[in-house]
Amino acid sequence: MKNQLDEPGGAVRVGGGGGLSAAEVAERVAAGQVNDVPARSSRTIGEIVRSNLFTRINAIIGVLFVIVMIVGPVQDGLFGGVILANTAIGIIQEVRAKRTLDQLAIVGESRPRVWRDGQRLELSASEIVIDDSIDLGQGDKIVVDGTVTSGDSLEVDESLLTGEADPVVKQPGDPVMSGSFVVAGSGTFTATRVGKEAYASQLADEARRFSLVNSELRNGIDRILKFVTYAIVPAGIALIITQFVVNDDNFSEAIRRMVGGLVPMVPEGLVLLTSLAFAVGVVRLGKKQCLVQELPAIEGLARVDTVCLDKTGTLTEASMDVDEVLPLLPELPVDAVLGALGAADERPNASLQAIIESYPAPEGWRRTATAPFSSARRWSGASFAEPSGTESAWLLGAPDTMLPAGHSVLTAADSYGARGLRVLLLARSDRPLDTLMDDPAAVPAAVTAAALVVIKQRVRPEARATLDYFADQGVTAKVISGDNAVSVGAVASSLSLPGAERPVDARFLPDEPAELADAVEENTVFGRVGPQQKRDMVGALQSRGHTVAMTGDGVNDVLALKDADIGVGMGSGSPATRAVAQIVLLNNNFSALPSVVAEGRRVIGNIERVANLFLTKTVYSVLMALVVVIAQVPYPFLPRHITLVGSLTIGIPAFFLALAPNKERARSNFVGRVLRFAIPAGALAAAATSVAYLIARSVYDDNLDAETSAATLALFLTALWALAVIARPYTWWRVLLVLTMAVGFAVVLVVPYLQEFFQLKLVGVTAPWAAVACAAVAGLVLELVWARMRRRLDAD
């Protein structure tokens, strides 16, 4: 059966109005009556520039840069150039991510079918105007508010807006709200409110943005920055006063030493690298045709420990083939009925499409009534005036919901299901379709089984490897499907999924939440799961502390996708499914999901690594300031020294570490783990540097440059040791990274020009070797701290 939308110019409307004319559309566009609030998957370029440039950290560093430029040489203002470079990198990467997101969003956007000039066209949601006539079918997302003008058993789910779980039957004249979706039937509606006036826009104008809102990682960093602010203010004030006192005869030196103490307290690159890691993640996933509609989804998938999979379209391919038709009553015209049912449905699902391809529409069959497929009923149907002059209602759906328990036909159906085949029952009824739709429980007593239609499903070739990946990563996979439990179990068994030999029929699951949670945790494969049950099962897993990802492509998956911690939709799925999913696999390739999980783990694991480095610097800077205040001595570093040490032990390495592979599953309590390393590491660095500095002051006779050089050596070696710890487990490039940073510092110490530029020159042997010894002791203690941390993490 040819899809009318494939015809040039769209389908021609027969009967009724032909929609708005081109002139009427132009008039409404000119009047601003257009749906001008398209879904946003990214920030504007202006917002990106402002968010990266005008930050609290940049303001602090900018003021200090101006101050030091007034009184000091250019090398003491190098930290300002680092900030500008970091900001530029952040803007460039996020703009790159924006372009990727926007391009993918165009591919994955919902395209309503609108009547214009008597033709049905697929348009972008942003092109709809007031009074447009819009078609509705199962799975369609309603993109603007309107009034129903025609309906054929039209049922709309408004639960995402109102919280009401039951679908609402819509008759002509009834209102429909943007943000709801069609679960059964078909119809048309006229747009009455568009753009910002539409209901969904008023509720969720900010719902789809390129942001880190509600991100555990970003919230943790914000908490860390608050702690840093509290520590910086008193330490900074005390340092400023001290430096003006001890350098009372040298105002410029006091300013430079004061700035040298304040600059390292600010973890200037932490927020940048967080945004950078996410932006690069978006670009990488975009190359795999993964649309990330909400940025925290990358992080969220890194924390997932349970993934719920729909069978059809996920483990199996969406397309199907009719394998066999088993007539039960030879005198009935089964082939003609199947062809008529296929021709009667304008939007066939995958099973009916397979029937359409095998059975052409017969001549002389006139449809008199239809019952669209419903996930709750699990059958569809139509009534026909047949060439023989009789009129009958025909139903096509799940045998175990259309026949009474114990019926002999169910045994045959289960035998096919055990082979992983989908089985549909074709049944005839003398009762009107509308009465069966109103009372689905009456169906088993009202139908006569006519034939079993056996559908062959093709298992995705990549499904086995994907399930193996989840198992290796400690992620539990559960198959939750509306199909027959035996059939679902057979497909799962063919993929060697643990627990597949015990499929559960969800119709017999307990309703009590605690008992349901026990059943869902203990079992792996579930069949005959209704839309509300999918939602309840996701909630049951979450009640036991699991972080749940849900995949799906049909309208019956929408509620579960919305409630799951991470919803993953298929690009070929219904518009409603794509709208609520945080991640959409545009190429419908289930094997891309491990890439998404791996990307999330890379991001969150690497941000934790670099956060350890940045917070270590903040801790030792604050403690060094306190030592200087108590000892009433000049601050041991100029800004250029801090820039050098920070660049070699934090800035440059962090850039590479933030973008490196990382497969470790994310854990909760991000702030606690970072502080458990940063506080002792920073304290050890401050202690080693302070001791080396005080020893140098006793060795040298008021030679501040020599004292600074010894302190800088101690700080660099301790910070390098911390970097070597954080870089574990070692790979060739990580070892090379640490060695390159060490060589870079050694070059500064031996090249005369660099010695003068950075004002670093080791004098004698006593103070330098004392600095090395202090750093070695600090490093050994740090190893003990790290070993204890790893034991605690392994225990968790």
KOLRO-906334 format. One line per field, with one value per residue (C-alpha): residue number from 1; residue in three letters; z, x, y. Coordinates in steps of 0.25 Angstrom, whole numbers. Layout:
N
num (NUM|...)
residu (ALA|...)
c3 (Z|...)
c1 (X|...)
c2 (Y|...)
//
This chain:
796
num (1|2|3|4|5|6|7|8|9|10|11|12|13|14|15|16|17|18|19|20|21|22|23|24|25|26|27|28|29|30|31|32|33|34|35|36|37|38|39|40|41|42|43|44|45|46|47|48|49|50|51|52|53|54|55|56|57|58|59|60|61|62|63|64|65|66|67|68|69|70|71|72|73|74|75|76|77|78|79|80|81|82|83|84|85|86|87|88|89|90|91|92|93|94|95|96|97|98|99|100|101|102|103|104|105|106|107|108|109|110|111|112|113|114|115|116|117|118|119|120|121|122|123|124|125|126|127|128|129|130|131|132|133|134|135|136|137|138|139|140|141|142|143|144|145|146|147|148|149|150|151|152|153|154|155|156|157|158|159|160|161|162|163|164|165|166|167|168|169|170|171|172|173|174|175|176|177|178|179|180|181|182|183|184|185|186|187|188|189|190|191|192|193|194|195|196|197|198|199|200|201|202|203|204|205|206|207|208|209|210|211|212|213|214|215|216|217|218|219|220|221|222|223|224|225|226|227|228|229|230|231|232|233|234|235|236|237|238|239|240|241|242|243|244|245|246|247|248|249|250|251|252|253|254|255|256|257|258|259|260|261|262|263|264|265|266|267|268|269|270|271|272|273|274|275|276|277|278|279|280|281|282|283|284|285|286|287|288|289|290|291|292|293|294|295|296|297|298|299|300|301|302|303|304|305|306|307|308|309|310|311|312|313|314|315|316|317|318|319|320|321|322|323|324|325|326|327|328|329|330|331|332|333|334|335|336|337|338|339|340|341|342|343|344|345|346|347|348|349|350|351|352|353|354|355|356|357|358|359|360|361|362|363|364|365|366|367|368|369|370|371|372|373|374|375|376|377|378|379|380|381|382|383|384|385|386|387|388|389|390|391|392|393|394|395|396|397|398|399|400|401|402|403|404|405|406|407|408|409|410|411|412|413|414|415|416|417|418|419|420|421|422|423|424|425|426|427|428|429|430|431|432|433|434|435|436|437|438|439|440|441|442|443|444|445|446|447|448|449|450|451|452|453|454|455|456|457|458|459|460|461|462|463|464|465|466|467|468|469|470|471|472|473|474|475|476|477|478|479|480|481|482|483|484|485|486|487|488|489|490|491|492|493|494|495|496|497|498|499|500|501|502|503|504|505|506|507|508|509|510|511|512|513|514|515|516|517|518|519|520|521|522|523|524|525|526|527|528|529|530|531|532|533|534|535|536|537|538|539|540|541|542|543|544|545|546|547|548|549|550|551|552|553|554|555|556|557|558|559|560|561|562|563|564|565|566|567|568|569|570|571|572|573|574|575|576|577|578|579|580|581|582|583|584|585|586|587|588|589|590|591|592|593|594|595|596|597|598|599|600|601|602|603|604|605|606|607|608|609|610|611|612|613|614|615|616|617|618|619|620|621|622|623|624|625|626|627|628|629|630|631|632|633|634|635|636|637|638|639|640|641|642|643|644|645|646|647|648|649|650|651|652|653|654|655|656|657|658|659|660|661|662|663|664|665|666|667|668|669|670|671|672|673|674|675|676|677|678|679|680|681|682|683|684|685|686|687|688|689|690|691|692|693|694|695|696|697|698|699|700|701|702|703|704|705|706|707|708|709|710|711|712|713|714|715|716|717|718|719|720|721|722|723|724|725|726|727|728|729|730|731|732|733|734|735|736|737|738|739|740|741|742|743|744|745|746|747|748|749|750|751|752|753|754|755|756|757|758|759|760|761|762|763|764|765|766|767|768|769|770|771|772|773|774|775|776|777|778|779|780|781|782|783|784|785|786|787|788|789|790|791|792|793|794|795|796)
residu (MET|LYS|ASN|GLN|LEU|ASP|GLU|PRO|GLY|GLY|ALA|VAL|ARG|VAL|GLY|GLY|GLY|GLY|GLY|LEU|SER|ALA|ALA|GLU|VAL|ALA|GLU|ARG|VAL|ALA|ALA|GLY|GLN|VAL|ASN|ASP|VAL|PRO|ALA|ARG|SER|SER|ARG|THR|ILE|GLY|GLU|ILE|VAL|ARG|SER|ASN|LEU|PHE|THR|ARG|ILE|ASN|ALA|ILE|ILE|GLY|VAL|LEU|PHE|VAL|ILE|VAL|MET|ILE|VAL|GLY|PRO|VAL|GLN|ASP|GLY|LEU|PHE|GLY|GLY|VAL|ILE|LEU|ALA|ASN|THR|ALA|ILE|GLY|ILE|ILE|GLN|GLU|VAL|ARG|ALA|LYS|ARG|THR|LEU|ASP|GLN|LEU|ALA|ILE|VAL|GLY|GLU|SER|ARG|PRO|ARG|VAL|TRP|ARG|ASP|GLY|GLN|ARG|LEU|GLU|LEU|SER|ALA|SER|GLU|ILE|VAL|ILE|ASP|ASP|SER|ILE|ASP|LEU|GLY|GLN|GLY|ASP|LYS|ILE|VAL|VAL|ASP|GLY|THR|VAL|THR|SER|GLY|ASP|SER|LEU|GLU|VAL|ASP|GLU|SER|LEU|LEU|THR|GLY|GLU|ALA|ASP|PRO|VAL|VAL|LYS|GLN|PRO|GLY|ASP|PRO|VAL|MET|SER|GLY|SER|PHE|VAL|VAL|ALA|GLY|SER|GLY|THR|PHE|THR|ALA|THR|ARG|VAL|GLY|LYS|GLU|ALA|TYR|ALA|SER|GLN|LEU|ALA|ASP|GLU|ALA|ARG|ARG|PHE|SER|LEU|VAL|ASN|SER|GLU|LEU|ARG|ASN|GLY|ILE|ASP|ARG|ILE|LEU|LYS|PHE|VAL|THR|TYR|ALA|ILE|VAL|PRO|ALA|GLY|ILE|ALA|LEU|ILE|ILE|THR|GLN|PHE|VAL|VAL|ASN|ASP|ASP|ASN|PHE|SER|GLU|ALA|ILE|ARG|ARG|MET|VAL|GLY|GLY|LEU|VAL|PRO|MET|VAL|PRO|GLU|GLY|LEU|VAL|LEU|LEU|THR|SER|LEU|ALA|PHE|ALA|VAL|GLY|VAL|VAL|ARG|LEU|GLY|LYS|LYS|GLN|CYS|LEU|VAL|GLN|GLU|LEU|PRO|ALA|ILE|GLU|GLY|LEU|ALA|ARG|VAL|ASP|THR|VAL|CYS|LEU|ASP|LYS|THR|GLY|THR|LEU|THR|GLU|ALA|SER|MET|ASP|VAL|ASP|GLU|VAL|LEU|PRO|LEU|LEU|PRO|GLU|LEU|PRO|VAL|ASP|ALA|VAL|LEU|GLY|ALA|LEU|GLY|ALA|ALA|ASP|GLU|ARG|PRO|ASN|ALA|SER|LEU|GLN|ALA|ILE|ILE|GLU|SER|TYR|PRO|ALA|PRO|GLU|GLY|TRP|ARG|ARG|THR|ALA|THR|ALA|PRO|PHE|SER|SER|ALA|ARG|ARG|TRP|SER|GLY|ALA|SER|PHE|ALA|GLU|PRO|SER|GLY|THR|GLU|SER|ALA|TRP|LEU|LEU|GLY|ALA|PRO|ASP|THR|MET|LEU|PRO|ALA|GLY|HIS|SER|VAL|LEU|THR|ALA|ALA|ASP|SER|TYR|GLY|ALA|ARG|GLY|LEU|ARG|VAL|LEU|LEU|LEU|ALA|ARG|SER|ASP|ARG|PRO|LEU|ASP|THR|LEU|MET|ASP|ASP|PRO|ALA|ALA|VAL|PRO|ALA|ALA|VAL|THR|ALA|ALA|ALA|LEU|VAL|VAL|ILE|LYS|GLN|ARG|VAL|ARG|PRO|GLU|ALA|ARG|ALA|THR|LEU|ASP|TYR|PHE|ALA|ASP|GLN|GLY|VAL|THR|ALA|LYS|VAL|ILE|SER|GLY|ASP|ASN|ALA|VAL|SER|VAL|GLY|ALA|VAL|ALA|SER|SER|LEU|SER|LEU|PRO|GLY|ALA|GLU|ARG|PRO|VAL|ASP|ALA|ARG|PHE|LEU|PRO|ASP|GLU|PRO|ALA|GLU|LEU|ALA|ASP|ALA|VAL|GLU|GLU|ASN|THR|VAL|PHE|GLY|ARG|VAL|GLY|PRO|GLN|GLN|LYS|ARG|ASP|MET|VAL|GLY|ALA|LEU|GLN|SER|ARG|GLY|HIS|THR|VAL|ALA|MET|THR|GLY|ASP|GLY|VAL|ASN|ASP|VAL|LEU|ALA|LEU|LYS|ASP|ALA|ASP|ILE|GLY|VAL|GLY|MET|GLY|SER|GLY|SER|PRO|ALA|THR|ARG|ALA|VAL|ALA|GLN|ILE|VAL|LEU|LEU|ASN|ASN|ASN|PHE|SER|ALA|LEU|PRO|SER|VAL|VAL|ALA|GLU|GLY|ARG|ARG|VAL|ILE|GLY|ASN|ILE|GLU|ARG|VAL|ALA|ASN|LEU|PHE|LEU|THR|LYS|THR|VAL|TYR|SER|VAL|LEU|MET|ALA|LEU|VAL|VAL|VAL|ILE|ALA|GLN|VAL|PRO|TYR|PRO|PHE|LEU|PRO|ARG|HIS|ILE|THR|LEU|VAL|GLY|SER|LEU|THR|ILE|GLY|ILE|PRO|ALA|PHE|PHE|LEU|ALA|LEU|ALA|PRO|ASN|LYS|GLU|ARG|ALA|ARG|SER|ASN|PHE|VAL|GLY|ARG|VAL|LEU|ARG|PHE|ALA|ILE|PRO|ALA|GLY|ALA|LEU|ALA|ALA|ALA|ALA|THR|SER|VAL|ALA|TYR|LEU|ILE|ALA|ARG|SER|VAL|TYR|ASP|ASP|ASN|LEU|ASP|ALA|GLU|THR|SER|ALA|ALA|THR|LEU|ALA|LEU|PHE|LEU|THR|ALA|LEU|TRP|ALA|LEU|ALA|VAL|ILE|ALA|ARG|PRO|TYR|THR|TRP|TRP|ARG|VAL|LEU|LEU|VAL|LEU|THR|MET|ALA|VAL|GLY|PHE|ALA|VAL|VAL|LEU|VAL|VAL|PRO|TYR|LEU|GLN|GLU|PHE|PHE|GLN|LEU|LYS|LEU|VAL|GLY|VAL|THR|ALA|PRO|TRP|ALA|ALA|VAL|ALA|CYS|ALA|ALA|VAL|ALA|GLY|LEU|VAL|LEU|GLU|LEU|VAL|TRP|ALA|ARG|MET|ARG|ARG|ARG|LEU|ASP|ALA|ASP)
c3 (0|-4|6|1|7|-3|-15|-21|-15|-3|-2|-8|3|-1|6|16|16|9|20|19|6|3|4|17|23|18|25|38|38|35|47|56|58|56|65|67|79|73|82|86|87|90|94|85|81|90|102|100|99|111|120|117|117|128|140|155|153|141|148|160|151|142|154|159|144|143|157|154|140|146|156|150|137|127|132|145|136|129|137|130|116|121|125|112|105|113|111|96|96|104|94|82|87|92|78|71|80|77|62|64|73|64|52|59|64|50|47|59|60|60|47|48|35|32|21|12|-1|-1|1|13|15|26|32|43|56|55|42|48|48|55|48|42|40|46|45|57|58|68|74|69|78|79|76|78|85|77|75|70|57|54|61|59|73|76|90|95|107|115|127|124|126|136|143|139|135|127|112|109|98|89|81|71|78|90|92|91|98|93|100|100|90|83|88|79|67|58|54|51|59|57|63|73|81|76|80|94|96|95|108|107|105|117|125|120|112|118|117|106|107|105|120|132|141|151|148|160|155|153|166|173|166|171|185|184|178|190|200|192|193|208|210|200|206|220|215|204|213|223|212|206|220|223|209|211|225|221|208|214|206|193|189|175|181|192|181|172|184|189|175|174|187|182|168|171|181|170|162|149|140|147|141|128|127|132|120|111|114|112|99|93|98|90|77|79|81|69|60|64|61|76|79|93|96|111|114|128|120|117|132|136|127|134|147|141|148|141|127|123|108|100|91|78|71|81|82|69|57|55|42|42|32|32|34|34|34|41|38|49|41|26|21|26|15|24|13|8|23|25|13|16|31|25|15|26|35|30|40|41|52|49|50|41|31|30|27|17|9|8|6|-4|-1|-7|-16|-11|4|9|23|32|45|51|65|65|72|87|96|107|99|91|78|66|57|47|42|27|17|10|-5|0|6|21|31|41|51|50|61|60|73|84|86|101|103|92|96|110|118|115|100|91|81|92|93|78|80|91|83|73|83|89|76|78|68|69|68|65|66|55|61|56|64|62|72|68|70|79|89|89|91|102|109|106|116|108|96|99|100|87|77|68|66|50|49|55|48|51|50|49|56|52|64|63|60|69|81|87|88|94|105|107|109|119|127|127|132|143|137|139|126|128|116|118|106|102|94|99|111|105|91|98|107|94|88|101|102|88|93|105|115|129|134|121|123|134|126|135|130|135|136|148|155|169|170|184|182|191|185|171|174|179|166|157|164|164|149|136|125|125|115|113|120|119|118|132|137|130|138|151|148|146|159|166|162|166|180|182|179|165|154|142|127|119|104|95|81|83|89|100|105|107|121|125|117|124|138|136|140|126|114|101|89|75|63|56|68|70|71|85|89|83|90|104|102|107|96|83|74|61|53|61|64|78|78|79|94|99|93|100|114|111|108|121|129|122|125|139|143|136|143|156|153|149|160|170|163|164|178|182|177|184|198|197|193|205|215|209|211|226|228|222|231|244|241|236|224|209|201|194|180|169|160|149|158|161|146|143|154|151|136|137|148|146|134|123|128|132|118|113|125|123|109|111|111|125|127|142|146|153|168|176|186|176|186|197|189|183|197|202|193|191|206|210|196|198|212|209|198|207|218|209|202|215|222|209|209|224|222|211|219|229|219|210|216|212|197|194|179|184|195|185|176|186|190|176|174|186|182|167|172|181|171|161|170|172|157|156|166|159|145|149|144|135|120|111|108|123|127|115|120|134|129|119|130|138|127|124|138|137|125|132|143|133|122|125|118|125|138|137|131|142|152|157|160|170|179|186|190|204|201|188|193|206|196|189|202|207|194|195|209|205|193|201|211|199|194|208|206|192|196|207|198|188|198|202|188|186|198|193)
c1 (0|6|8|1|11|21|13|18|11|5|-9|-21|-32|-45|-57|-58|-49|-36|-29|-23|-19|-5|-11|-17|-5|3|-7|-5|10|10|1|10|0|11|16|29|34|42|48|62|73|84|86|88|102|100|96|108|118|112|112|126|132|124|126|129|143|147|143|152|163|161|162|175|181|178|184|197|198|199|210|218|225|217|221|214|201|202|190|181|185|182|168|165|170|161|149|152|153|140|132|138|135|121|117|122|113|102|103|103|91|83|86|82|69|65|66|59|48|33|27|12|3|-4|-15|-12|-19|-26|-13|-7|8|18|23|32|24|29|22|8|-1|-15|-26|-17|-24|-15|-16|-15|-11|-6|7|6|10|0|9|-1|-14|-26|-41|-44|-51|-53|-49|-49|-48|-38|-32|-22|-12|-11|-4|9|1|-10|-5|-17|-13|-25|-26|-37|-47|-48|-60|-62|-62|-53|-40|-27|-14|0|9|-1|-1|-10|-11|-22|-30|-29|-35|-32|-32|-31|-20|-26|-13|1|15|16|1|0|-1|11|20|14|17|31|37|51|49|58|71|86|89|94|82|79|92|98|112|109|102|114|124|115|116|131|131|123|133|144|138|136|151|157|150|157|170|171|168|179|189|187|189|201|208|207|213|225|227|225|237|233|218|220|226|214|204|211|212|198|193|202|195|180|181|183|172|162|159|158|158|149|136|142|147|133|126|137|136|120|122|132|123|111|120|125|111|106|115|108|95|91|83|85|72|76|91|91|86|101|104|92|95|108|101|91|91|78|74|60|58|46|47|41|50|61|65|58|57|45|41|35|31|19|24|12|-4|-11|-26|-35|-48|-45|-58|-55|-48|-35|-26|-37|-40|-25|-23|-36|-31|-17|-24|-33|-22|-16|-4|-1|8|20|12|1|11|16|2|0|12|7|-7|-13|-26|-37|-48|-62|-59|-65|-61|-73|-66|-52|-45|-31|-20|-19|-8|-18|-27|-16|-24|-30|-41|-51|-65|-67|-79|-74|-76|-85|-95|-92|-85|-76|-66|-52|-42|-26|-18|-12|-18|-17|-25|-35|-38|-42|-31|-29|-34|-28|-23|-14|-6|-3|0|10|17|20|24|34|42|42|31|20|6|-6|-21|-30|-44|-59|-70|-84|-85|-83|-68|-72|-78|-65|-57|-65|-65|-51|-54|-65|-57|-53|-67|-71|-61|-59|-44|-42|-27|-13|-4|11|20|35|44|58|67|77|91|97|88|96|109|101|95|109|115|104|107|122|120|111|98|86|77|62|53|39|30|15|17|14|23|28|31|39|46|50|56|64|69|74|83|87|81|82|68|61|57|47|39|28|14|12|-3|-1|9|5|-1|5|18|27|23|24|38|42|37|43|57|57|53|58|48|34|23|9|13|3|7|4|11|23|23|20|32|41|37|38|53|55|49|60|71|74|77|68|69|57|58|46|40|25|14|12|26|24|20|32|42|37|38|52|64|68|59|65|56|58|58|47|39|26|27|22|33|44|39|40|53|66|74|69|76|73|78|71|84|83|98|100|95|108|115|106|108|123|123|115|126|137|131|128|140|150|143|145|160|162|154|164|175|168|163|177|182|172|174|189|188|179|188|200|193|190|205|210|200|204|219|218|227|226|218|227|222|220|208|218|222|208|205|216|214|199|200|210|203|188|184|191|190|175|172|176|171|157|156|162|155|149|140|139|124|120|118|109|115|124|127|131|141|148|150|155|167|168|169|180|187|186|190|203|207|205|213|225|225|225|236|244|242|245|258|262|260|269|280|280|283|270|271|256|258|266|256|245|252|253|239|234|243|236|222|224|230|218|208|214|213|198|197|204|194|182|187|186|183|195|196|207|201|199|213|218|209|214|229|227|222|234|243|237|240|254|256|252|262|274|271|277|266|255|262|261|247|241|251|255|269|273|285|294|290|285|271|269|271|263|252|253|253|240|233|238|232|219|218|220|209|200|202|196|185|182|183|173|163|164|161|149|144|146|138|127)
c2 (0|13|24|36|45|40|45|59|70|62|55|62|64|58|64|75|87|88|96|110|116|121|135|132|126|138|148|140|140|155|157|149|137|127|116|123|116|104|94|99|88|99|113|124|129|142|133|124|136|143|130|128|142|149|139|142|135|143|156|153|149|161|171|164|165|179|182|174|180|194|191|179|173|166|152|154|156|142|137|147|141|127|132|138|125|117|125|125|110|109|118|111|97|100|107|95|86|96|94|79|79|89|80|67|74|77|62|58|68|65|69|70|67|80|83|94|98|84|76|70|74|71|84|88|91|105|107|105|117|120|113|102|88|78|62|53|39|29|34|48|59|71|83|94|96|94|89|75|76|61|49|34|27|38|36|46|45|58|52|59|72|69|57|49|35|31|35|45|42|54|57|69|82|77|84|78|84|84|75|63|52|42|28|23|26|38|51|66|79|93|102|112|116|116|120|126|126|110|102|95|107|114|101|98|109|105|90|87|95|92|93|87|89|78|72|65|68|83|84|78|88|100|95|94|108|113|106|113|126|125|121|132|144|143|138|148|160|155|153|167|173|164|167|182|181|172|180|194|199|193|196|189|176|176|177|166|156|159|156|143|138|141|136|121|121|122|109|117|105|95|101|103|88|83|91|87|72|72|80|70|59|65|66|52|46|55|47|35|41|42|55|59|67|70|71|65|52|49|50|42|30|29|27|17|3|-2|-1|-5|-9|-10|-23|-18|-7|-9|-24|-27|-19|-10|-17|-30|-41|-50|-64|-73|-72|-83|-83|-88|-88|-91|-86|-72|-62|-60|-55|-44|-40|-38|-30|-21|-19|-14|-5|1|6|19|18|3|-2|-11|-24|-19|-13|-27|-32|-21|-25|-40|-38|-27|-20|-28|-22|-20|-19|-6|-1|3|5|4|1|7|-1|2|-2|-4|-13|-20|-21|-13|-16|-12|-15|-18|-19|-31|-35|-46|-36|-39|-29|-34|-28|-33|-32|-34|-34|-42|-56|-57|-44|-48|-62|-68|-75|-90|-88|-98|-88|-82|-94|-93|-78|-81|-92|-81|-71|-81|-79|-64|-62|-51|-57|-50|-55|-51|-53|-50|-44|-41|-30|-16|-11|1|-8|-16|-4|1|-13|-20|-30|-36|-39|-53|-57|-49|-54|-66|-70|-70|-70|-69|-59|-63|-51|-53|-42|-40|-39|-28|-33|-23|-27|-38|-29|-18|-27|-33|-18|-15|-28|-25|-11|-15|-10|-19|-21|-23|-26|-20|-22|-22|-35|-49|-53|-66|-59|-48|-59|-67|-54|-51|-65|-65|-53|-61|-51|-56|-59|-60|-74|-69|-59|-52|-49|-35|-37|-45|-36|-30|-16|-13|-5|-12|-26|-20|-15|-29|-36|-26|-27|-42|-44|-40|-42|-37|-38|-33|-20|-8|6|9|-3|1|14|7|-3|8|15|2|0|15|12|2|12|9|19|15|17|13|11|11|15|14|23|12|15|30|30|21|29|42|36|29|36|35|33|28|28|23|33|24|24|32|48|47|37|46|58|53|45|52|44|40|30|36|24|14|7|1|-2|13|13|7|19|28|21|21|36|39|31|38|52|50|42|51|64|57|55|70|75|68|76|89|88|83|96|104|97|99|113|117|109|116|130|126|122|135|143|135|136|150|148|151|142|132|133|144|142|137|125|121|122|113|102|103|101|89|82|86|94|86|72|75|78|65|57|63|58|44|31|26|14|15|15|28|28|38|48|55|66|57|49|61|67|54|55|70|74|65|67|82|81|73|82|94|88|83|97|104|96|97|113|114|106|114|127|122|118|130|144|152|147|146|141|129|126|127|118|107|108|108|95|88|92|88|74|72|76|67|56|59|59|46|40|45|41|26|16|18|17|21|35|38|34|43|54|54|53|64|74|70|73|86|91|86|94|106|104|102|111|125|133|125|127|142|142|134|139|125|121|111|115|106|91|92|99|92|78|82|85|72|64|72|68|54|53|59|50|37|42|45|31|26|35|30|16|18|25|14|3|11|13|-2|-5|3)
//
